[in-house]
């Protein structure tokens, strides 16, 4: 294999006076009359009080009020109005509330009266048929829904990210509820509906929407099996877990892996399943088989690859998407913790650029179908193309099923000049890195001492 097989080629009239008197013209009515009517009145002009007799007020204007203004009101203004401040708003607020209640009662009465009148009109004009027509209209406008708890049994899968509308549509498609509107009507009123977990549920046919929601919220309604697949497992180990959990024979899974035509593998997988079974938590269909389960896992990989924008980023890095997955699988298998991944990524890149053998024990162990962190001499002598002690460049495919962090590390290696690494303390997951052969040899000696002391 070429040392640079990792890379791909680049690419108004009249108005009223203050007391109700009326000024009609100005000079016509009052010209020459002022002195006659008000003579000897000391200039007291009663022109504003048309019709007032002068003898009633003659000489009495000052007598009535002279010196009495202050007596009547002195000191009483505050007494009369004291305490009104702050009560004005309360008084009028109560009045406003009372008025509002009266208006509301009138509206209700008017509304009832209108309905009764309409019904009476329908009965009077059309007889009983009019009322029946009204009832039929009301029935047509009602949200379609079944009644009761339903019958039979049907399994419904709720997937990760399903919205309330999607859940409703799944229930309708399975014959569980009559309409999606019925489910949304009850679900929108129950905040618990937002916490429905993905998975399989044992439901019944023709249930009311309320009864269906109650089952989805009941953990006892969960059907199937839940399983978590860790990152970095080989296909053979994934099959063991799936078989143990489901009871499906391992041979059924192996048959699908050997002939994966029913699996939606991406073109760059080259027909290989290794590397494309996405790790994570799964709800397994109780009615599923080996192919449907593996298909679900490959579909999960495809979604993750889209989320990671794998193909576009691989092209930008001048790498093939399949090579990215292969390299990510080595990083996943060799790393003791996430923080080591970018460093291991750098080691791989640097060794390939320098034309060095990768010499990864993980690939050699995979070639021999064995497990562990250190390949034996015999294993290193294997002629398998996965043996990176003998063959330069990347192996022909993934050696396990990597997760998102390992894939990200391929696109974001460190930049510290690392060429070597040794897991000096496997039990604690401690991996140390070096730049020279001499430093590397010291780390190998450290590993051997730890192994002799029971730490390897």
C-alpha positions in Angstrom: 0.0 0.0 0.0 1.3 3.4 -0.9 2.5 5.5 2.1 0.2 8.3 1.2 -2.9 6.1 0.6 -4.5 8.1 3.4 -5.0 11.1 1.0 -7.1 11.7 -2.1 -6.4 14.0 -5.0 -7.4 17.9 -4.3 -10.3 19.2 -5.8 -71.0 79.2 15.2 -74.2 81.9 15.2 -75.0 82.9 18.7 -73.5 81.5 21.8 -74.5 81.0 25.4 -73.1 83.1 28.3 -71.7 81.6 31.5 -75.1 81.3 33.2 -77.2 80.3 30.2 -78.0 83.9 29.0 -77.6 84.3 25.3 -75.6 87.0 23.4 -77.5 87.7 20.3 -75.7 90.4 18.5 -73.8 92.8 20.6 -75.0 96.4 20.0 -78.6 95.7 18.9 -80.0 94.4 22.2 -78.0 96.5 24.7 -77.2 99.7 23.0 -78.4 102.7 25.1 -79.9 100.5 27.8 -77.0 100.1 30.1 -77.4 103.4 32.0 -81.2 103.2 32.3 -81.4 99.7 33.8 -78.4 99.9 36.1 -78.3 103.5 37.1 -77.6 104.0 40.8 -76.3 100.5 41.2 -72.7 101.6 41.6 -71.6 100.1 38.4 -72.8 96.7 39.4 -73.4 95.1 36.1 -76.1 92.4 36.0 -76.1 92.1 32.3 -75.2 88.5 32.6 -78.4 87.8 34.6 -81.1 88.6 32.1 -84.5 88.9 33.8 -83.0 89.4 37.3 -84.8 92.2 39.2 -82.5 94.9 40.4 -84.4 95.6 43.7 -83.5 92.1 44.8 -79.8 92.8 44.7 -79.7 96.6 45.2 -77.3 97.4 47.9 -77.2 93.9 49.1 -74.3 92.4 47.3 -71.8 93.5 49.7 -74.1 93.0 52.8 -74.7 89.3 52.2 -71.2 88.3 51.9 -69.3 91.1 53.6 -67.1 89.5 56.2 -68.9 86.2 56.0 -66.9 84.4 53.5 -64.2 83.4 55.8 -66.7 82.5 58.6 -68.6 80.0 56.6 -65.6 78.2 55.1 -62.7 79.1 57.3 -61.2 75.9 58.6 -63.9 73.7 57.1 -62.5 72.8 53.7 -60.2 70.2 55.0 -62.7 68.9 57.6 -65.3 68.1 54.9 -62.9 66.5 52.5 -60.4 65.0 54.8 -59.9 61.3 54.1 -61.3 61.5 50.5 -57.8 61.1 49.1 -57.3 57.5 48.3 -61.0 56.6 48.5 -61.9 58.3 45.3 -60.3 55.5 43.2 -61.8 52.8 45.4 -65.3 54.2 45.1 -65.1 54.4 41.4 -63.3 51.1 41.0 -66.1 49.4 42.8 -68.7 51.2 40.7 -66.8 50.2 37.5 -66.6 46.5 38.6 -70.3 46.4 39.4 -71.1 47.9 36.1 -68.8 45.4 34.3 -70.6 42.5 36.1 -73.9 43.8 35.1 -72.8 44.1 31.5 -71.5 40.6 31.5 -74.7 39.2 33.0 -76.6 41.1 30.3 -74.4 39.6 27.6 -74.9 36.0 28.9 -78.6 36.6 29.1 -78.6 38.0 25.6 -76.5 35.1 24.4 -78.8 32.5 25.9 -81.7 34.3 24.5 -80.2 34.3 21.0 -79.5 30.6 21.2 -83.0 29.8 22.5 -84.5 32.0 19.8 -82.5 30.2 17.1 -83.6 26.8 18.3 -87.2 27.9 18.6 -87.0 29.4 15.1 -85.6 26.1 13.7 -88.2 24.0 15.4 -91.0 26.4 14.3 -89.9 26.6 10.7 -88.4 23.1 10.1 -89.9 21.1 12.9 -87.8 18.5 14.6 -85.6 18.2 11.4 -84.1 21.6 12.1 -82.9 20.6 15.6 -81.6 17.3 14.2 -79.7 19.2 11.6 -78.1 21.4 14.2 -77.1 18.4 16.2 -75.6 16.8 13.1 -73.6 19.9 12.4 -72.3 19.9 16.0 -71.3 16.3 15.5 -69.4 17.0 12.3 -67.5 19.8 14.0 -66.4 17.6 16.9 -62.8 16.2 16.9 -62.9 12.5 15.8 -62.0 10.2 18.6 -62.6 6.7 19.8 -64.0 6.0 23.3 -62.7 3.6 25.9 -59.5 1.7 26.4 -59.4 -0.1 23.1 -58.9 -3.8 22.3 -56.2 -6.1 21.0 -52.5 -5.3 21.0 -50.1 -3.4 18.7 -46.5 -2.2 19.1 -45.7 1.4 18.3 -42.2 2.8 18.1 -41.6 6.4 19.3 -38.3 7.6 17.9 -35.7 10.1 19.2 -36.8 13.6 18.4 -40.4 12.8 17.6 -42.7 15.8 18.0 -46.3 15.6 19.4 -47.6 15.7 15.9 -45.3 12.9 14.7 -46.3 10.8 17.7 -50.0 11.4 16.9 -49.5 10.4 13.3 -47.7 7.2 14.3 -50.6 6.3 16.6 -53.1 7.0 13.8 -51.1 4.9 11.3 -51.1 2.0 13.8 -54.9 2.2 14.3 -54.5 3.2 17.9 -56.3 6.5 17.8 -58.9 7.9 15.4 -57.3 11.3 14.6 -54.1 13.2 15.3 -56.3 16.2 16.4 -57.7 14.1 19.2 -54.3 13.3 20.5 -53.0 16.9 20.2 -56.1 18.1 22.0 -55.3 16.0 25.1 -51.5 16.2 24.8 -51.4 19.9 24.6 -53.2 20.1 28.0 -50.8 17.7 29.7 -47.2 18.9 30.2 -46.1 15.4 30.8 -46.6 14.6 27.1 -43.3 16.4 26.4 -41.4 13.8 28.4 -42.5 10.7 26.4 -39.3 8.6 25.9 -38.3 7.0 22.6 -38.8 3.3 22.4 -41.4 0.6 21.7 -44.8 0.7 23.5 -47.5 -2.0 23.8 -50.7 -0.2 22.8 -54.3 -1.2 21.9 -56.4 -0.7 18.8 -59.1 2.0 18.7 -58.3 3.7 22.0 -59.4 7.1 23.0 -56.7 9.7 22.7 -56.6 10.2 26.4 -56.2 6.5 27.1 -53.4 6.3 24.5 -51.5 9.2 26.1 -51.9 7.5 29.5 -50.2 4.4 28.2 -47.3 6.3 26.6 -46.7 7.9 30.0 -46.8 4.6 31.8 -43.3 2.8 32.1 -45.1 -0.5 32.3 -46.2 0.0 28.7 -42.7 -0.2 27.4 -42.1 -3.1 25.1 -39.0 -4.6 23.7 -35.5 -4.4 25.0 -33.1 -1.5 25.8 -29.4 -2.0 25.2 -26.4 0.3 25.1 -23.5 -0.4 22.7 -20.2 1.2 23.9 -17.8 2.9 21.5 -14.9 0.8 20.2 -16.5 -2.7 20.1 -15.8 -4.9 17.2 -18.7 -6.3 15.3 -18.2 -9.7 16.9 -18.6 -8.2 20.4 -21.7 -6.2 19.3 -23.3 -9.4 18.0 -22.6 -11.1 21.4 -24.4 -8.3 23.2 -27.4 -8.3 20.8 -27.8 -12.0 20.9 -27.6 -12.2 24.7 -30.2 -9.4 25.0 -32.7 -10.5 22.4 -32.3 -14.2 22.3 -31.7 -14.1 18.6 -29.0 -16.6 17.6 -25.5 -15.2 16.9 -25.4 -17.0 13.6 -28.4 -14.9 12.4 -26.4 -11.8 13.0 -23.2 -13.2 11.4 -25.2 -14.2 8.3 -26.3 -10.6 7.8 -22.8 -9.3 8.3 -21.5 -11.8 5.7 -24.2 -10.8 3.3 -25.2 -7.2 4.2 -27.3 -6.4 1.1 -30.2 -5.6 3.3 -28.2 -3.0 5.2 -28.1 0.7 4.1 -24.3 0.9 4.2 -22.8 4.0 2.6 -20.9 3.4 -0.6 -17.5 4.2 1.0 -18.0 1.3 3.5 -17.0 -1.1 0.7 -19.6 -3.7 1.8 -18.0 -3.9 5.3 -20.1 -3.7 8.4 -17.2 -3.1 10.8 -17.0 0.6 11.6 -20.6 1.3 10.6 -22.6 0.0 13.6 -23.1 3.2 15.5 -22.6 3.0 19.3 -25.2 4.2 21.7 -28.5 3.4 23.4 -31.1 1.4 21.5 -34.7 0.3 22.0 -35.0 -3.0 20.2 -38.2 -4.0 18.5 -39.7 -7.0 20.3 -40.8 -8.3 16.9 -37.4 -7.5 15.3 -34.9 -9.9 13.8 -31.1 -9.8 13.2 -31.3 -7.8 10.0 -33.8 -5.2 11.3 -31.6 -4.6 14.4 -28.4 -4.2 12.4 -30.2 -2.1 9.9 -31.3 0.3 12.7 -27.7 0.6 13.8 -26.4 1.4 10.3 -29.2 4.0 9.9 -28.0 5.6 13.1 -24.5 5.7 11.7 -25.7 7.4 8.5 -27.5 10.0 10.5 -24.4 10.6 12.7 -22.3 10.9 9.6 -24.7 13.6 8.2 -24.6 15.4 11.5 -20.8 15.4 11.4 -20.8 16.5 7.8 -18.4 13.6 7.3 -18.1 13.4 3.5 -17.6 17.2 3.0 -15.0 17.4 5.7 -13.2 14.4 4.4 -13.0 16.0 1.0 -11.7 19.2 2.5 -9.0 17.2 4.3 -8.2 15.4 1.0 -9.2 12.1 2.6 -11.6 9.4 1.6 -14.7 9.0 4.0 -13.9 5.4 4.4 -10.3 6.2 5.4 -11.6 8.6 8.0 -13.7 5.8 9.6 -10.7 3.4 9.5 -8.4 6.0 11.2 -11.1 6.9 13.7 -11.4 3.2 14.6 -7.7 3.0 15.4 -7.8 6.2 17.5 -10.8 4.7 19.3 -9.1 1.4 20.0 -5.8 2.9 21.1 -7.0 5.7 23.3 -7.5 5.4 27.1 -9.4 8.6 27.3 -10.9 11.3 25.0 -8.1 13.8 25.7 -5.6 11.4 24.1 -7.5 11.1 20.8 -6.1 14.2 19.1 -2.6 13.2 20.0 -3.0 9.7 18.7 -4.4 11.2 15.5 -1.3 13.3 15.2 1.0 10.3 15.6 -0.8 8.5 12.8 -0.5 11.5 10.4 3.1 12.1 11.3 4.2 8.5 10.8 2.5 8.2 7.5 4.0 11.5 6.3 7.5 10.2 7.3 6.9 6.9 5.6 7.0 5.0 8.9 5.1 1.9 9.8 2.1 2.7 12.0 3.0 -0.3 14.3 -0.4 -0.2 16.1 -1.0 -3.2 18.3 -4.7 -2.7 17.9 -4.7 -3.4 14.2 -2.4 -6.4 14.6 -4.6 -7.9 17.3 -7.6 -7.4 15.0 -5.8 -9.2 12.3 -5.4 -12.2 14.5 -8.8 -12.0 16.1 -7.3 -11.5 19.5 -7.8 -8.9 22.2 -5.4 -6.9 24.5 -3.1 -4.0 24.2 0.1 -5.7 23.3 0.6 -7.8 20.2 2.8 -10.9 20.5 5.8 -11.5 18.3 3.9 -14.2 16.4 1.0 -11.8 15.8 3.3 -9.1 14.6 4.7 -11.6 12.1 1.2 -12.1 10.5 0.9 -11.3 6.9 -2.6 -9.9 7.3 -3.1 -6.5 5.6 -4.4 -5.3 9.0 -0.9 -6.0 10.5 0.6 -2.5 10.5 3.9 -3.9 11.8 4.4 -5.4 8.3 2.3 -3.2 6.0 2.7 0.5 5.6 -0.2 3.0 5.6 -3.7 2.4 6.8 -5.3 -1.0 7.0 -8.0 -1.9 4.5 -10.9 -1.2 6.8 -12.0 -0.3 10.3 -11.0 -2.4 13.3 -14.0 -1.5 15.5 -17.0 0.8 15.6 -15.8 4.3 16.6 -17.9 7.1 18.1 -18.2 10.8 17.3 -15.1 11.9 19.4 -12.8 9.7 17.5 -14.1 10.9 14.2 -13.7 14.5 15.2 -10.1 13.7 16.3 -9.2 12.7 12.7 -10.1 16.2 11.6 -8.5 18.0 14.6 -5.2 16.3 15.4 -2.8 18.0 17.9 0.3 19.8 16.7 3.0 18.9 19.1 5.3 16.7 16.9 4.3 13.4 18.5 5.6 10.3 16.8 5.2 7.6 19.5 3.0 6.7 22.4 2.9 4.0 25.0 0.1 3.1 27.4 2.4 3.0 30.4 -0.4 2.2 32.9 -3.3 0.3 31.3 -5.2 -0.1 34.5 -5.4 3.7 35.0 -5.6 4.4 31.3 -2.5 6.5 31.2 -0.9 7.0 27.8 2.4 8.9 27.4 3.7 10.5 24.2 7.2 11.1 22.8 8.9 12.7 19.8 12.1 10.6 19.6 12.9 6.9 19.6 15.1 7.4 22.7 12.1 8.9 24.7 9.9 6.1 23.4 12.3 3.4 24.6 12.2 4.9 28.1 8.4 4.8 28.1 8.4 1.2 26.9 10.7 0.3 29.8 8.3 2.1 32.2 5.5 0.1 30.8 7.4 -3.2 31.3 8.2 -2.3 35.0 4.5 -1.5 35.6 3.5 -4.8 34.0 6.0 -6.7 36.2 4.5 -5.0 39.2 1.0 -6.1 38.2 0.0 -2.9 36.5 0.1 -4.1 33.0 
